[in-house]
Amino acid sequence: MTIIFIAEASLKVVAYGFLFNGKTSYLRDYWCILDFFIVLISIFSIIFRDYNLTYLKVLRMLRVMKPLRMLTMMRSLRLAIVSLFKSIPDILNLLLICTFFIFMLAILSMTLLKGKFYYCNTDNLVLTYQQKANLIHYKQDCLNYGGDWVNRDLNFDTTSSAFVTLFTVQSTEGWINVMWNSVDAVSVDR
C-alpha cells in the first residue's frame, strides 16, 4: 500500500511540479501537503523500523492518517471535512460558554456542599450494621470506635473537584453515586 502512495506522489510531482512551477504545483495544495506528509511518515517508518527510537514510534502512529488521503478523491466528503474544520471556532466558543456555566455551578455547589461528603469507613470494625447505625453519627464517634473518616472521590471540597464532580454528573456516568451522596449529606463532620 505504501508503494502505491509513493508512486502516486511521485507521479503528481512529475506532472504538476514540486513547489515552484506555478499555482498548480504539488505542494501548493493543502491536501497534497497532507498526502506528502503521510508518504514521508511511511518512508521513515519503513527505513527506521528496526531501530527502537521512541520519537519514531510517534511517526509510526501518524500513519493512521492514510485514510485521510481518500479525501482528495471524494469531493463531497472533502466538503464535509472542510465544513467541519470551519465550524471548530464556533464549537470552541460554545465549549467556553459551557465551561463557564459549569464553573459557576461548581462554585455554587462548593458553597452548599463543601465538607459534607465525608463518611465513616467501618470496614475494619467488628460491629453489626445496626450497631454502626445507632452508635456512629459524628466524626468523633467514628474515630472513637476505630473507623476512618474519609472523603469520597467525587466531592465538592475544592473548585477543581467540584468541577470534576459536575462534569461526571453531566456525562451521566456515575451520577447516581453523587446523587445518593448528596442526599446523605447532612452537615460538616456528620
KOLVEXLO-856751 format. One record per residue: residue number from 1; residue in three letters; chain; y, x, z of N, C-alpha, C, O, CB in turn. Coordinates in Angstrom, 1 decimal. Glycine has a CB too. Example, Ala and Ser with C-alpha at 12.3 -4.5 7.8 and 13.67 -1.06 7.14 Angstrom:
nr/rest/kette/n.y/n.x/n.z/ca.y/ca.x/ca.z/c.y/c.x/c.z/o.y/o.x/o.z/cb.y/cb.x/cb.z
1/ALA/A/-5.7/13.2/7.8/-4.5/12.3/7.8/-3.3/13.2/7.8/-3.3/14.2/8.5/-4.5/11.3/9.0
2/SER/A/-2.2/12.8/7.1/-1.1/13.7/7.1/0.0/12.9/7.9/1.1/13.4/8.0/-0.6/14.1/5.7
This chain:
nr/rest/kette/n.y/n.x/n.z/ca.y/ca.x/ca.z/c.y/c.x/c.z/o.y/o.x/o.z/cb.y/cb.x/cb.z
1/MET/A/-1.2/0.8/0.0/0.0/0.0/0.0/1.3/0.9/0.0/2.2/0.6/-0.7/0.0/-0.9/1.2
2/THR/A/1.2/2.0/0.8/2.4/2.9/0.8/2.6/3.5/-0.5/3.8/3.7/-0.9/2.1/4.0/1.9
3/ILE/A/1.6/3.8/-1.3/1.7/4.4/-2.6/2.4/3.4/-3.5/3.2/3.8/-4.4/0.3/4.8/-3.2
4/ILE/A/2.1/2.1/-3.4/2.8/1.1/-4.3/4.3/1.1/-3.9/5.1/1.0/-4.8/2.2/-0.3/-4.1
5/PHE/A/4.6/1.1/-2.6/6.0/1.1/-2.2/6.8/2.4/-2.7/7.9/2.3/-3.1/6.1/0.9/-0.7
6/ILE/A/6.1/3.5/-2.6/6.7/4.8/-3.1/6.9/4.7/-4.6/8.0/5.1/-5.1/5.8/6.0/-2.7
7/ALA/A/5.9/4.2/-5.3/6.1/4.1/-6.8/7.2/3.1/-7.1/8.0/3.4/-8.0/4.8/3.6/-7.4
8/GLU/A/7.3/2.0/-6.4/8.4/1.1/-6.7/9.8/1.7/-6.5/10.7/1.6/-7.3/8.2/-0.2/-5.9
9/ALA/A/9.9/2.4/-5.3/11.2/3.0/-5.0/11.5/4.1/-6.0/12.7/4.3/-6.5/11.2/3.7/-3.6
10/SER/A/10.5/4.9/-6.5/10.7/5.9/-7.5/11.2/5.3/-8.8/12.1/5.8/-9.5/9.5/6.7/-7.7
11/LEU/A/10.5/4.2/-9.2/10.9/3.6/-10.5/12.3/3.0/-10.4/13.1/3.1/-11.4/9.9/2.5/-10.8
12/LYS/A/12.7/2.5/-9.3/14.1/1.9/-9.1/15.1/3.0/-9.2/16.2/2.9/-9.7/14.2/1.1/-7.8
13/VAL/A/14.8/4.2/-8.6/15.7/5.3/-8.6/15.9/5.8/-10.0/17.0/6.2/-10.4/15.2/6.5/-7.7
14/VAL/A/14.8/5.9/-10.8/14.9/6.3/-12.2/15.6/5.3/-13.0/16.5/5.7/-13.8/13.4/6.6/-12.7
15/ALA/A/15.4/4.1/-12.8/16.1/3.0/-13.6/17.5/2.8/-13.3/18.4/2.7/-14.2/15.3/1.7/-13.4
16/TYR/A/17.9/2.8/-12.0/19.2/2.5/-11.6/20.1/3.7/-11.2/21.3/3.6/-11.1/19.2/1.5/-10.4
17/GLY/A/19.4/4.8/-11.0/20.1/6.0/-10.4/20.1/6.0/-8.9/19.9/4.9/-8.3/21.6/6.1/-10.9
18/PHE/A/20.2/7.1/-8.3/20.0/7.2/-6.8/21.2/6.6/-6.1/21.1/5.7/-5.3/19.7/8.6/-6.4
19/LEU/A/22.4/7.3/-6.2/23.5/6.8/-5.5/24.8/6.8/-6.3/25.7/5.9/-6.1/23.7/7.8/-4.3
20/PHE/A/25.0/7.8/-7.1/26.3/7.9/-7.8/26.3/7.5/-9.2/27.1/8.1/-10.0/26.8/9.4/-7.7
21/ASN/A/25.6/6.5/-9.6/25.5/6.0/-11.0/26.2/4.7/-11.2/25.9/3.9/-12.1/24.1/5.9/-11.5
22/GLY/A/27.2/4.4/-10.4/28.0/3.2/-10.5/27.5/2.1/-9.5/26.9/2.4/-8.5/27.8/2.6/-11.9
23/LYS/A/28.0/0.9/-9.8/27.7/-0.2/-8.8/26.3/-0.6/-8.7/25.9/-1.2/-7.8/28.6/-1.4/-9.2
24/THR/A/25.5/-0.3/-9.8/24.1/-0.7/-9.8/23.2/0.4/-9.3/21.9/0.2/-9.4/23.7/-1.1/-11.2
25/SER/A/23.7/1.4/-8.6/22.8/2.5/-8.1/21.9/1.9/-7.0/22.2/0.9/-6.4/23.7/3.6/-7.5
26/TYR/A/20.8/2.6/-6.8/19.7/2.2/-5.9/20.2/2.0/-4.5/19.9/1.0/-3.8/18.6/3.2/-6.0
27/LEU/A/21.0/3.0/-4.0/21.4/2.9/-2.6/22.8/2.2/-2.4/23.4/2.4/-1.4/21.5/4.3/-2.0
28/ARG/A/23.2/1.5/-3.4/24.4/0.7/-3.3/24.1/-0.7/-2.8/25.0/-1.5/-2.4/25.2/0.6/-4.6
29/ASP/A/22.9/-1.1/-2.9/22.4/-2.5/-2.4/21.8/-2.3/-1.0/21.0/-1.5/-0.8/21.4/-3.1/-3.5
30/TYR/A/22.2/-3.2/-0.1/21.7/-3.1/1.2/20.2/-3.4/1.3/19.5/-2.7/2.1/22.4/-4.2/2.1
31/TRP/A/19.6/-4.2/0.5/18.2/-4.5/0.5/17.4/-3.2/0.0/16.3/-3.0/0.5/17.9/-5.7/-0.3
32/CYS/A/18.0/-2.5/-0.9/17.4/-1.3/-1.4/17.4/-0.2/-0.4/16.5/0.6/-0.3/18.0/-0.8/-2.7
33/ILE/A/18.5/-0.2/0.4/18.6/0.8/1.5/17.5/0.5/2.5/16.8/1.4/3.0/20.0/0.7/2.2
34/LEU/A/17.2/-0.8/2.8/16.1/-1.2/3.7/14.8/-0.7/3.1/14.0/-0.2/3.8/16.1/-2.7/3.9
35/ASP/A/14.6/-0.9/1.8/13.4/-0.5/1.1/13.2/1.0/1.2/12.1/1.5/1.6/13.4/-0.9/-0.3
36/PHE/A/14.3/1.7/1.0/14.2/3.2/1.0/13.9/3.7/2.4/13.1/4.6/2.6/15.5/3.8/0.5
37/PHE/A/14.5/3.1/3.4/14.3/3.4/4.8/12.8/3.2/5.2/12.2/4.1/5.9/15.2/2.6/5.7
38/ILE/A/12.3/2.1/4.8/10.9/1.8/5.1/9.9/2.8/4.4/8.9/3.2/4.9/10.5/0.4/4.7
39/VAL/A/10.3/3.1/3.1/9.4/4.1/2.4/9.5/5.5/3.1/8.5/6.2/3.2/9.9/4.2/0.9
40/LEU/A/10.7/5.9/3.5/10.8/7.2/4.3/10.0/7.2/5.6/9.4/8.2/5.9/12.3/7.5/4.6
41/ILE/A/10.1/6.1/6.3/9.3/6.0/7.5/7.8/6.1/7.2/7.0/6.8/7.9/9.6/4.6/8.2
42/SER/A/7.3/5.4/6.1/5.9/5.5/5.7/5.5/6.9/5.4/4.5/7.4/5.8/5.6/4.6/4.6
43/ILE/A/6.4/7.6/4.6/6.1/9.0/4.2/6.0/9.9/5.5/5.1/10.7/5.6/7.2/9.6/3.3
44/PHE/A/7.0/9.8/6.4/7.0/10.6/7.6/5.8/10.3/8.5/5.2/11.2/9.0/8.3/10.3/8.4
45/SER/A/5.4/9.0/8.5/4.2/8.7/9.3/2.9/9.3/8.7/2.0/9.6/9.5/4.1/7.2/9.5
46/ILE/A/2.8/9.4/7.4/1.7/10.0/6.8/1.7/11.5/7.0/0.6/12.0/7.2/1.7/9.6/5.3
47/ILE/A/2.8/12.1/6.8/2.9/13.6/6.9/2.6/14.0/8.3/1.8/15.0/8.5/4.3/14.1/6.5
48/PHE/A/3.1/13.3/9.3/3.0/13.8/10.7/2.0/13.0/11.5/2.1/12.9/12.8/4.4/13.7/11.4
49/ARG/A/1.0/12.4/10.9/0.1/11.5/11.6/-0.9/12.3/12.5/-1.4/11.8/13.5/-0.8/10.7/10.7
50/ASP/A/-1.1/13.6/12.2/-1.9/14.4/13.1/-1.2/15.0/14.3/-1.9/15.5/15.2/-2.5/15.6/12.2
51/TYR/A/0.1/15.0/14.3/0.9/15.5/15.4/1.1/14.4/16.5/1.3/13.2/16.1/2.2/16.1/14.9
52/ASN/A/1.1/14.8/17.7/1.3/13.8/18.8/2.7/13.9/19.3/3.0/14.2/20.4/0.3/14.1/19.9
53/LEU/A/3.7/13.6/18.4/5.1/13.6/18.8/5.5/12.2/19.1/5.3/11.3/18.4/5.9/14.2/17.6
54/THR/A/6.2/12.1/20.3/6.5/10.8/20.8/7.5/10.1/19.9/7.4/8.8/19.7/7.0/10.8/22.2
55/TYR/A/8.5/10.8/19.4/9.6/10.1/18.6/9.0/9.7/17.3/9.6/8.8/16.7/10.8/11.0/18.4
56/LEU/A/8.0/10.3/16.8/7.4/9.9/15.5/6.5/8.6/15.7/6.3/7.9/14.8/6.5/11.0/15.0
57/LYS/A/6.1/8.4/17.0/5.4/7.1/17.2/6.3/5.9/17.1/5.9/4.9/16.6/4.8/7.1/18.6
58/VAL/A/7.6/6.1/17.4/8.6/5.1/17.2/8.7/4.8/15.7/8.8/3.6/15.3/9.9/5.5/17.9
59/LEU/A/8.8/5.9/14.9/8.9/5.7/13.5/7.7/4.9/12.9/7.8/4.1/12.0/9.1/7.0/12.8
60/ARG/A/6.5/5.2/13.5/5.3/4.5/13.0/5.4/3.0/13.4/4.9/2.2/12.6/4.0/5.1/13.6
61/MET/A/6.0/2.7/14.5/6.2/1.3/14.8/7.1/0.6/13.9/6.9/-0.6/13.6/6.7/1.2/16.3
62/LEU/A/8.0/1.3/13.3/9.0/0.7/12.4/8.4/0.4/11.1/9.0/-0.3/10.3/10.2/1.7/12.2
63/ARG/A/7.2/0.8/10.8/6.5/0.4/9.6/6.2/-1.1/9.5/5.9/-1.6/8.5/5.2/1.2/9.4
64/VAL/A/6.4/-1.7/10.7/6.2/-3.2/10.7/7.2/-3.9/9.8/7.0/-5.0/9.4/6.3/-3.7/12.2
65/MET/A/8.3/-3.2/9.5/9.3/-3.8/8.7/8.9/-3.9/7.2/9.7/-4.4/6.4/10.6/-3.0/8.8
66/LYS/A/7.8/-3.5/6.8/7.3/-3.5/5.5/7.4/-5.0/4.9/7.8/-5.1/3.7/6.0/-3.0/5.3
67/PRO/A/7.0/-6.0/5.6/7.1/-7.3/5.1/8.5/-7.8/4.7/8.7/-8.7/3.9/6.5/-8.3/6.0
68/LEU/A/9.5/-7.1/5.4/10.9/-7.4/5.0/11.2/-7.0/3.6/12.2/-7.5/3.0/11.9/-6.7/6.0
69/ARG/A/10.4/-6.2/3.0/10.7/-5.8/1.6/10.5/-6.9/0.7/11.1/-7.0/-0.4/9.8/-4.6/1.2
70/MET/A/9.7/-7.9/1.1/9.4/-9.1/0.2/10.7/-9.9/0.1/10.8/-10.8/-0.8/8.3/-9.9/0.8
71/LEU/A/11.6/-9.7/1.0/12.9/-10.5/0.9/13.7/-10.2/-0.4/14.4/-11.0/-0.9/13.7/-10.2/2.1
72/THR/A/13.5/-9.0/-0.9/14.2/-8.6/-2.1/13.7/-9.4/-3.3/14.4/-9.5/-4.3/14.1/-7.1/-2.4
73/MET/A/12.5/-9.9/-3.2/11.9/-10.6/-4.4/12.1/-12.1/-4.3/12.2/-12.8/-5.4/10.5/-10.3/-4.5
74/MET/A/12.2/-12.7/-3.1/12.4/-14.1/-3.0/13.8/-14.5/-2.6/14.3/-14.2/-1.5/11.4/-14.7/-1.9
75/ARG/A/14.5/-15.1/-3.6/15.9/-15.4/-3.4/16.2/-16.4/-2.2/17.1/-16.3/-1.5/16.5/-15.9/-4.7
76/SER/A/15.3/-17.4/-2.1/15.6/-18.5/-1.1/15.3/-17.9/0.3/16.1/-18.3/1.2/14.7/-19.7/-1.4
77/LEU/A/14.3/-17.1/0.4/14.1/-16.5/1.7/15.2/-15.5/2.1/15.6/-15.4/3.2/12.7/-15.8/1.8
78/ARG/A/15.6/-14.8/1.1/16.7/-13.9/1.3/18.0/-14.6/1.7/18.7/-14.1/2.6/17.0/-13.1/0.0
79/LEU/A/18.3/-15.8/1.2/19.4/-16.6/1.5/19.3/-17.1/3.0/20.3/-17.1/3.7/19.6/-17.7/0.6
80/ALA/A/18.1/-17.5/3.4/17.9/-17.9/4.7/18.1/-16.8/5.7/18.7/-17.0/6.8/16.5/-18.5/4.9
81/ILE/A/17.6/-15.6/5.4/17.8/-14.5/6.3/19.2/-14.1/6.4/19.7/-13.8/7.5/16.9/-13.3/5.9
82/VAL/A/19.9/-14.1/5.3/21.4/-13.7/5.3/22.1/-14.8/6.2/23.0/-14.4/6.9/21.9/-13.7/3.9
83/SER/A/21.8/-16.0/6.0/22.4/-17.1/6.8/22.2/-16.9/8.3/23.0/-17.1/9.1/22.0/-18.5/6.3
84/LEU/A/20.9/-16.5/8.6/20.6/-16.3/10.0/21.4/-15.1/10.6/21.9/-15.2/11.7/19.1/-16.0/10.1
85/PHE/A/21.6/-14.1/9.8/22.4/-12.9/10.3/23.8/-13.3/10.4/24.5/-12.8/11.3/22.2/-11.7/9.4
86/LYS/A/24.3/-14.2/9.5/25.7/-14.6/9.6/26.0/-15.5/10.8/27.1/-15.6/11.3/26.2/-15.2/8.4
87/SER/A/25.0/-16.2/11.3/25.1/-17.1/12.4/25.0/-16.3/13.8/25.2/-17.0/14.8/24.1/-18.2/12.4
88/ILE/A/24.6/-15.1/13.8/24.4/-14.3/15.0/25.7/-14.3/15.9/25.6/-14.5/17.1/24.0/-12.9/14.7
89/PRO/A/26.9/-14.1/15.3/28.1/-14.1/16.2/28.3/-15.5/16.9/28.7/-15.5/18.1/29.4/-13.8/15.4
90/ASP/A/28.0/-16.6/16.2/28.2/-17.9/16.9/27.1/-18.1/18.0/27.4/-18.6/19.0/28.1/-19.0/15.9
91/ILE/A/25.9/-17.6/17.7/24.8/-17.6/18.7/25.2/-16.8/19.9/25.0/-17.2/21.1/23.5/-17.1/18.1
92/LEU/A/25.8/-15.6/19.7/26.2/-14.8/20.9/27.4/-15.5/21.7/27.4/-15.3/22.9/26.7/-13.4/20.3
93/ASN/A/28.3/-16.2/21.0/29.3/-17.0/21.7/28.7/-18.0/22.6/29.1/-18.2/23.7/30.3/-17.6/20.7
94/LEU/A/27.7/-18.7/22.0/27.0/-19.8/22.8/26.3/-19.1/24.0/26.2/-19.7/25.1/26.0/-20.5/21.9
95/LEU/A/25.6/-18.0/23.8/24.9/-17.3/24.8/25.9/-16.9/26.0/25.6/-17.0/27.1/24.2/-16.1/24.3
96/LEU/A/27.1/-16.4/25.6/28.1/-16.1/26.6/28.5/-17.3/27.4/28.7/-17.2/28.6/29.3/-15.5/25.9
97/ILE/A/28.7/-18.4/26.8/29.1/-19.6/27.5/28.0/-20.1/28.4/28.3/-20.4/29.6/29.4/-20.8/26.5
98/CYS/A/26.7/-20.0/28.0/25.6/-20.4/28.8/25.5/-19.5/30.0/25.2/-19.9/31.1/24.3/-20.4/28.0
99/THR/A/25.7/-18.2/29.8/25.6/-17.2/30.8/26.7/-17.4/31.9/26.5/-17.3/33.1/25.7/-15.8/30.3
100/PHE/A/27.9/-17.8/31.4/29.0/-18.1/32.3/28.6/-19.3/33.2/28.9/-19.3/34.4/30.3/-18.4/31.5
101/PHE/A/28.1/-20.4/32.6/27.7/-21.5/33.5/26.6/-21.2/34.4/26.6/-21.7/35.6/27.3/-22.7/32.6
102/ILE/A/25.6/-20.4/34.0/24.5/-20.0/34.9/25.1/-19.2/36.1/24.7/-19.3/37.2/23.4/-19.2/34.2
103/PHE/A/26.1/-18.3/35.7/26.7/-17.5/36.8/27.4/-18.4/37.8/27.4/-18.2/39.0/27.7/-16.5/36.1
104/MET/A/28.2/-19.4/37.3/28.9/-20.3/38.2/27.9/-21.1/39.1/28.1/-21.3/40.3/29.7/-21.3/37.4
105/LEU/A/26.8/-21.6/38.5/25.8/-22.3/39.3/25.1/-21.3/40.3/24.7/-21.7/41.3/24.7/-22.9/38.4
106/ALA/A/25.0/-20.0/39.9/24.4/-19.1/40.8/25.3/-18.9/42.0/24.8/-18.8/43.2/24.2/-17.7/40.1
107/ILE/A/26.6/-18.8/41.8/27.5/-18.7/43.0/27.4/-20.0/43.8/27.4/-19.8/45.1/28.9/-18.5/42.4
108/LEU/A/27.4/-21.1/43.2/27.3/-22.4/44.0/26.0/-22.4/44.8/26.0/-22.8/46.0/27.4/-23.6/43.1
109/SER/A/24.9/-22.1/44.1/23.6/-22.2/44.8/23.5/-21.1/45.9/22.8/-21.3/46.9/22.4/-22.1/43.8
110/MET/A/24.1/-20.0/45.7/24.1/-18.9/46.7/24.9/-19.4/47.9/24.5/-19.1/49.0/24.7/-17.6/46.1
111/THR/A/25.9/-20.1/47.7/26.7/-20.7/48.8/25.9/-21.7/49.6/26.0/-21.7/50.8/28.0/-21.3/48.3
112/LEU/A/25.1/-22.5/48.9/24.4/-23.6/49.6/23.1/-23.1/50.2/22.7/-23.6/51.2/24.1/-24.7/48.6
113/LEU/A/22.4/-22.1/49.6/21.0/-21.8/49.9/20.8/-20.4/50.4/19.7/-19.9/50.5/20.1/-22.1/48.8
114/LYS/A/21.8/-19.6/50.6/21.7/-18.2/51.0/21.0/-18.1/52.3/21.4/-18.7/53.3/23.1/-17.5/51.1
115/GLY/A/19.9/-17.3/52.3/19.1/-17.0/53.6/18.2/-18.2/54.0/17.6/-18.0/55.0/20.1/-16.8/54.6
116/LYS/A/18.1/-19.2/53.2/17.3/-20.4/53.6/15.9/-20.4/53.0/15.1/-21.3/53.3/18.0/-21.6/53.2
117/PHE/A/15.5/-19.4/52.2/14.2/-19.3/51.6/13.2/-18.4/52.3/12.1/-18.2/51.9/14.3/-18.9/50.1
118/TYR/A/13.6/-17.9/53.5/12.7/-17.1/54.3/11.6/-18.0/54.9/11.9/-19.2/55.1/13.5/-16.4/55.4
119/TYR/A/10.5/-17.5/55.1/9.4/-18.2/55.7/8.5/-17.3/56.5/8.6/-16.1/56.4/8.5/-19.0/54.6
120/CYS/A/7.7/-17.9/57.4/6.8/-17.1/58.3/5.5/-16.9/57.6/4.8/-17.9/57.3/6.7/-17.9/59.6
121/ASN/A/5.1/-15.7/57.3/3.8/-15.4/56.7/2.8/-15.3/57.8/2.9/-14.3/58.6/3.9/-14.1/55.9
122/THR/A/1.9/-16.3/57.9/1.0/-16.3/59.0/-0.4/-16.0/58.6/-1.4/-16.5/59.2/1.0/-17.7/59.7
123/ASP/A/-0.6/-15.2/57.5/-1.9/-14.9/57.0/-2.7/-14.1/58.0/-4.0/-14.2/58.1/-1.8/-14.2/55.7
124/ASN/A/-2.1/-13.3/58.8/-2.8/-12.4/59.7/-2.9/-13.0/61.1/-3.5/-12.3/62.0/-2.0/-11.1/59.8
125/LEU/A/-2.5/-14.2/61.4/-2.6/-14.9/62.7/-3.9/-15.6/62.7/-4.5/-16.1/61.7/-1.4/-15.8/62.9
126/VAL/A/-4.4/-15.8/64.0/-5.7/-16.5/64.2/-5.5/-17.9/64.8/-6.3/-18.4/65.5/-6.6/-15.7/65.1
127/LEU/A/-4.3/-18.5/64.4/-4.0/-19.8/64.9/-4.5/-20.8/63.8/-4.6/-20.5/62.6/-2.5/-20.0/65.1
128/THR/A/-4.8/-22.0/64.2/-5.1/-23.1/63.3/-3.8/-23.6/62.6/-2.7/-23.3/63.0/-5.9/-24.2/64.0
129/TYR/A/-4.0/-24.4/61.6/-2.9/-24.9/60.8/-2.0/-25.8/61.7/-0.8/-25.7/61.7/-3.3/-25.7/59.6
130/GLN/A/-2.7/-26.6/62.6/-1.9/-27.5/63.5/-1.2/-26.7/64.5/0.0/-27.0/64.8/-2.9/-28.4/64.2
131/GLN/A/-1.8/-25.6/65.0/-1.0/-24.8/66.0/0.2/-24.1/65.4/1.2/-24.0/66.0/-2.0/-23.7/66.6
132/LYS/A/0.0/-23.6/64.1/1.1/-22.9/63.4/2.2/-23.9/63.2/3.4/-23.6/63.4/0.7/-22.4/62.1
133/ALA/A/1.9/-25.2/62.8/2.9/-26.2/62.6/3.6/-26.6/63.9/4.8/-26.9/63.8/2.3/-27.4/61.9
134/ASN/A/2.9/-26.6/65.0/3.5/-27.1/66.2/4.3/-25.9/67.0/5.3/-26.2/67.7/2.5/-27.6/67.2
135/LEU/A/3.8/-24.7/66.8/4.4/-23.6/67.6/5.5/-22.8/66.9/6.4/-22.3/67.5/3.3/-22.7/68.0
136/ILE/A/5.4/-22.7/65.6/6.3/-21.8/64.8/7.4/-22.7/64.1/7.1/-23.4/63.1/5.6/-20.9/63.9
137/HIS/A/8.6/-22.6/64.6/9.7/-23.3/63.9/10.9/-22.4/63.5/11.6/-22.8/62.6/10.2/-24.4/64.8
138/TYR/A/11.1/-21.3/64.2/12.2/-20.5/64.0/11.7/-19.0/63.7/10.5/-18.7/63.9/13.1/-20.5/65.2
139/LYS/A/12.7/-18.2/63.3/12.3/-16.8/63.0/11.8/-16.1/64.3/10.8/-15.4/64.2/13.6/-16.1/62.5
140/GLN/A/12.4/-16.3/65.4/12.0/-15.7/66.6/10.6/-16.1/67.0/9.8/-15.3/67.5/12.9/-16.0/67.8
141/ASP/A/10.2/-17.4/66.8/8.9/-17.9/67.1/7.8/-17.1/66.2/6.8/-16.7/66.7/8.7/-19.4/66.9
142/CYS/A/8.2/-17.0/64.9/7.3/-16.3/64.0/7.1/-14.9/64.4/5.9/-14.4/64.4/7.9/-16.3/62.6
143/LEU/A/8.1/-14.2/64.8/8.0/-12.8/65.2/7.2/-12.7/66.6/6.5/-11.7/66.8/9.3/-12.1/65.3
144/ASN/A/7.5/-13.6/67.5/6.8/-13.6/68.8/5.3/-13.8/68.7/4.5/-13.1/69.4/7.4/-14.6/69.7
145/TYR/A/4.8/-14.6/67.7/3.4/-14.8/67.5/2.8/-13.8/66.6/1.5/-13.9/66.4/3.2/-16.2/67.0
146/GLY/A/3.5/-12.9/66.1/2.9/-11.8/65.3/3.0/-12.1/63.8/2.3/-11.4/63.0/1.5/-11.6/65.7
147/GLY/A/3.8/-13.1/63.4/3.9/-13.3/61.9/4.9/-12.4/61.3/5.7/-11.7/62.0/4.3/-14.8/61.7
148/ASP/A/5.0/-12.5/60.0/6.0/-11.7/59.3/7.1/-12.7/58.7/6.7/-13.6/58.0/5.3/-10.9/58.1
149/TRP/A/8.3/-12.4/59.0/9.4/-13.2/58.4/9.8/-12.6/57.1/10.5/-11.6/57.0/10.6/-13.2/59.4
150/VAL/A/9.4/-13.2/56.0/9.6/-12.6/54.6/10.4/-13.6/53.8/10.4/-14.8/54.0/8.2/-12.3/54.0
151/ASN/A/11.0/-13.0/52.8/11.8/-13.8/51.8/10.9/-14.1/50.6/10.0/-13.3/50.2/13.1/-13.1/51.4
152/ARG/A/11.2/-15.2/49.9/10.4/-15.5/48.7/11.0/-14.6/47.5/12.1/-14.1/47.6/10.5/-17.0/48.3
153/ASP/A/10.1/-14.5/46.5/10.5/-13.6/45.4/11.7/-14.3/44.7/12.7/-13.6/44.3/9.4/-13.5/44.4
154/LEU/A/11.7/-15.6/44.5/12.8/-16.3/43.8/13.7/-16.9/44.9/13.2/-17.8/45.6/12.3/-17.4/42.8
155/ASN/A/14.9/-16.3/45.2/15.7/-16.8/46.2/17.2/-16.8/45.8/17.5/-16.5/44.6/15.6/-15.9/47.5
156/PHE/A/18.0/-17.2/46.7/19.5/-17.3/46.3/20.3/-16.5/47.3/21.4/-16.8/47.6/19.9/-18.8/46.4
157/ASP/A/19.8/-15.3/47.7/20.5/-14.5/48.7/21.6/-13.6/48.0/22.6/-13.4/48.7/19.5/-13.6/49.4
158/THR/A/21.4/-13.2/46.8/22.5/-12.5/46.1/22.8/-13.2/44.8/22.0/-14.0/44.4/22.1/-11.0/45.9
159/THR/A/23.9/-12.8/44.2/24.2/-13.4/42.9/23.2/-13.1/41.9/22.8/-13.9/41.1/25.6/-13.0/42.5
160/SER/A/22.7/-11.8/41.8/21.8/-11.5/40.8/20.4/-12.2/41.0/19.8/-12.6/40.1/21.5/-10.0/40.8
161/SER/A/20.0/-12.3/42.3/18.7/-13.0/42.5/18.9/-14.5/42.2/17.9/-15.2/41.8/18.2/-12.8/43.9
162/ALA/A/20.0/-15.0/42.5/20.3/-16.5/42.2/20.3/-16.7/40.7/19.8/-17.7/40.2/21.6/-16.9/42.9
163/PHE/A/20.9/-15.7/40.0/20.9/-15.8/38.5/19.5/-15.8/38.0/19.2/-16.6/37.1/21.7/-14.7/37.9
164/VAL/A/18.7/-14.9/38.5/17.3/-14.8/38.0/16.5/-16.1/38.4/15.7/-16.6/37.6/16.6/-13.6/38.6
165/THR/A/16.7/-16.6/39.6/16.1/-17.9/40.0/16.5/-19.0/39.1/15.6/-19.8/38.7/16.4/-18.2/41.5
166/LEU/A/17.8/-19.1/38.8/18.2/-20.2/38.0/17.7/-20.1/36.6/17.4/-21.1/35.9/19.8/-20.3/38.0
167/PHE/A/17.6/-18.9/36.1/17.1/-18.6/34.7/15.6/-19.0/34.7/15.1/-19.6/33.7/17.2/-17.2/34.3
168/THR/A/14.9/-18.7/35.8/13.5/-19.1/35.9/13.3/-20.6/35.9/12.4/-21.2/35.2/12.8/-18.5/37.1
169/VAL/A/14.2/-21.3/36.6/14.1/-22.8/36.6/14.5/-23.3/35.2/13.9/-24.3/34.8/15.1/-23.3/37.7
170/GLN/A/15.4/-22.7/34.6/15.9/-23.2/33.3/14.8/-23.0/32.2/14.7/-23.7/31.2/17.1/-22.5/32.9
171/SER/A/14.0/-21.9/32.4/12.9/-21.7/31.4/11.7/-22.5/31.6/10.7/-22.5/30.8/12.5/-20.2/31.5
172/THR/A/11.7/-23.3/32.7/10.6/-24.3/33.0/9.3/-23.6/33.4/8.2/-24.2/33.3/10.4/-25.3/31.9
173/GLU/A/9.3/-22.3/33.7/8.2/-21.6/34.2/8.4/-21.2/35.6/9.3/-20.5/36.0/7.9/-20.3/33.3
174/GLY/A/7.6/-21.8/36.5/7.8/-21.5/38.0/8.8/-22.3/38.7/9.2/-22.0/39.8/8.1/-20.1/38.1
175/TRP/A/9.4/-23.3/38.0/10.4/-24.1/38.7/9.9/-25.0/39.8/10.7/-25.3/40.7/11.1/-25.0/37.6
176/ILE/A/8.6/-25.3/39.8/8.1/-26.2/40.8/8.1/-25.5/42.1/8.4/-26.1/43.2/6.6/-26.7/40.4
177/ASN/A/7.8/-24.2/42.2/7.8/-23.5/43.4/9.2/-23.4/44.0/9.4/-23.6/45.2/7.2/-22.1/43.2
178/VAL/A/10.2/-23.2/43.1/11.6/-23.1/43.6/12.0/-24.5/44.1/12.8/-24.6/45.0/12.5/-22.7/42.4
179/MET/A/11.5/-25.6/43.4/11.9/-26.9/43.9/11.4/-27.2/45.3/12.1/-27.6/46.2/11.3/-28.0/42.9
180/TRP/A/10.1/-26.8/45.5/9.5/-27.1/46.9/10.1/-26.1/47.9/10.3/-26.6/49.0/8.0/-26.9/46.8
181/ASN/A/10.4/-24.9/47.5/11.1/-24.0/48.5/12.5/-24.6/48.8/12.9/-24.4/50.0/11.2/-22.6/47.9
182/SER/A/13.2/-25.2/47.9/14.5/-25.8/48.1/14.3/-27.0/49.1/15.2/-27.2/49.9/15.2/-26.2/46.8
183/VAL/A/13.3/-27.8/48.9/13.1/-28.9/49.7/12.7/-28.5/51.1/13.2/-29.1/52.1/11.9/-29.8/49.2
184/ASP/A/12.0/-27.4/51.3/11.6/-26.9/52.6/12.8/-26.2/53.3/12.7/-25.9/54.5/10.4/-26.0/52.5
185/ALA/A/13.8/-25.8/52.6/14.9/-25.0/53.2/15.7/-25.9/54.1/16.2/-27.0/53.7/15.9/-24.5/52.1
186/VAL/A/15.7/-25.5/55.4/16.4/-26.3/56.4/17.7/-25.6/56.8/18.8/-26.2/56.6/15.5/-26.5/57.7
187/SER/A/17.6/-24.4/57.3/18.8/-23.6/57.7/18.4/-22.2/57.7/17.2/-21.8/57.6/19.4/-24.1/59.0
188/VAL/A/19.3/-21.3/58.0/19.0/-19.9/58.1/18.2/-19.6/59.3/18.4/-20.2/60.4/20.3/-19.1/58.1
189/ASP/A/17.2/-18.8/59.2/16.2/-18.4/60.3/15.5/-19.6/60.8/15.1/-19.6/62.0/17.0/-17.7/61.4
190/ARG/A/15.2/-20.5/60.0/14.4/-21.7/60.5/13.4/-22.1/59.4/12.6/-23.0/59.6/15.3/-22.9/60.8
